[in-house]
Amino acid sequence: MCGIVGVWDLKHRYNPETLREFVTQVCEALRWRGPDDGGMWSDDQSGIVLGHRRLSILDLSPGGHQPMVSASGRYVIIYNGEVYNALDYRDTFSTLQGQSDTEILLEGCEAWGPVEACRRFRGMFAFALWDSATKTLYLARDRVGVKPLYWGKVESLFVFTSELKALHHCPGWKGTLCQQAVSCFFQLGYVMDPLAIYEGFQKLVPGTVMEISFQGSMVSHCFWDHKTLIHETPLAFRSTEEQLRILENLLLDNVQRRMICDVPVGAFLSGGIDSGLVTAMMQKLQKNTPVHSFSIGFGVKAYNEAHSAEAVARHIGTQHLTTYMTGKDALDILFEAYWDEPFADSSQLATAFLCKQARSHGVLVCLSGDGGDESFAGYTRYFALEMLRRKLAWIPSWVRKAVGTLGLRCAWISRQKVKTLLRVLKTDDLYESYKEICTQQPTKGLWKVPLFPLPFPGTRLWDSIASMQYWDMLSYLPGDILTKVDRASMAYGLEVRSPFLDQTVIEYGWTLPLHHRIYQGQSKYLLRQLALKWIPRCVVHNKKMGFGVPLGHWLRTDLRQWADALLTSESLNEAGFHAQAIRNLWSTHLKEKADFGYRIWNTLMFLYWIQNRKRI
């Protein structure tokens, strides 16, 4: 993986040397995303400068150096990502000099145009393409948002980058927080696309190519829209056996494509069926050489899935490493890694630790099972909300709303799950109900930030499960899961690839009827049936645990001193919190009267981000 940055002085107000100095500083800030190589390209007459940091995965030679100029000299590209079907087009272009997918992507953009090239290429990417003939800049981001790309304006400068922290070097930079993004973070624990934490900036929408002209006009081209993939009714005419054959072949193809690289490849192996399937398929494709697989465990039994991962490893024959994570390890991760925007999914600690372990054992690429839950209905909350709505359907709407409203006014009701249930009772709307489940905690009385309504990128589909999947595909997946994996892996110079995030797998998942997603209370039904062929039955039928960490315990032990230093009344008030309310929660948690670890974590991560947002 890599880091990219660019600046375009649309009104020619700055000295070209000033712009080059800015890009040089940003590239240094992005070094951890690309420790192997770096480069810069500029056109003083046009006022544009492009910078790149490279993590060498394919074509380790200088032939993969960026910024890269096309054979004709017309186009220049800076690119972060991998195109997994690049070899399918290698014979299409006679001008290729090296072996990198960057060159194939670049020549494809020249031959077909950047929008059509993005439609043809499969992978994870964020890139900028400069057309020197028309003085036009194109920004593109992959279909589901695996790779980040921020853009915005600072005075007369149009700026884009892989990480927002780099903008602190920008001439005229003010760094004013976007209150809507802050509100979104407090409610969800992450900043939802396309919002960004700073005013004047946003994330490029996944599946989009943005075209910026030298006059400053911007046109957005959608090359992959999730709405167009969703059938009015699922394709229910296929038998289960036929569906299983299609799914198995799709996954095998995508696993094989992601194993192609010029550096050591490993696998993240949790106790779940998604990573188990991916790792088992890797082992079959790699044949006689054991795959290096990695998992982590916890001393707290309720969070430990290491035994399931080890059972899969023994069954398929990988060379497996389990490392147990402690609160001290979590503290080290907090000091080492950096989160570009405030981010409060505590599984970030486990993900970063896993990446650190893989990288320390010489692996530069790991395959993961990310994306399987969204496409195949794996989250338990889907089924739980559906069952709850069915059980409450016999109660008149006005009664449910009255109970919910009155219950929320009762100060003695403090349990988070009870309050969530009461908020669900207040509405008949599926989207509002699901939003309440996705919201991490009640916000009233904890902070002074005005709360904005959460944008809800939903659409009513043929069943409520599909509607919830759609919400997660557009918000939770790019905003939380993929952000977490990108930041954690980049902190340790590791590339993570997931076969489940290929558009062929996602598109196939949306053709499945409900009974192939959830059947007799069992989530990911079709995927589970396929997993029975590849991994131990006991693992397939395990209850889904997620990737949680014993946060409450750690905050009372190894993380307590760090948290105490952040949760001072002065720092809380300065950051916009009601200090006494937060301090009361913290005191109750430390006395073990209740576990408020996850509620306090949002506050801690926001305070920690405020303190470190300029850190390089």
Secondary structure as UniProt FT lines:
FT   STRAND          2..9
FT   TURN            10..11
FT   HELIX           16..29
FT   HELIX           31..33
FT   STRAND          37..43
FT   TURN            44..47
FT   STRAND          48..54
FT   HELIX           62..64
FT   STRAND          68..69
FT   TURN            71..72
FT   STRAND          75..83
FT   TURN            84..85
FT   HELIX           86..92
FT   HELIX           101..112
FT   HELIX           114..120
FT   STRAND          123..131
FT   TURN            132..135
FT   STRAND          136..141
FT   STRAND          150..154
FT   TURN            155..156
FT   STRAND          157..161
FT   HELIX           164..169
FT   TURN            171..172
FT   HELIX           179..188
FT   TURN            193..194
FT   TURN            199..200
FT   STRAND          201..203
FT   TURN            206..207
FT   STRAND          208..212
FT   TURN            214..215
FT   STRAND          218..222
FT   HELIX           226..229
FT   TURN            236..237
FT   HELIX           240..258
FT   STRAND          265..268
FT   HELIX           273..286
FT   TURN            287..288
FT   STRAND          292..298
FT   HELIX           301..303
FT   HELIX           306..316
FT   STRAND          319..325
FT   HELIX           327..336
FT   HELIX           347..360
FT   TURN            361..362
FT   STRAND          365..367
FT   TURN            370..371
FT   HELIX           372..376
FT   HELIX           380..392
FT   TURN            393..394
FT   HELIX           397..408
FT   TURN            411..412
FT   HELIX           416..425
FT   HELIX           430..438
FT   TURN            444..446
FT   HELIX           464..471
FT   HELIX           472..481
FT   HELIX           482..490
FT   TURN            491..493
FT   STRAND          495..497
FT   HELIX           499..501
FT   HELIX           503..509
FT   TURN            510..511
FT   HELIX           514..516
FT   TURN            520..521
FT   HELIX           525..531
FT   TURN            532..534
FT   HELIX           537..540
FT   HELIX           551..556
FT   TURN            557..559
FT   HELIX           560..566
FT   HELIX           569..574
FT   TURN            575..576
FT   HELIX           579..590
FT   TURN            591..592
FT   HELIX           597..612
FT   TURN            613..614
//
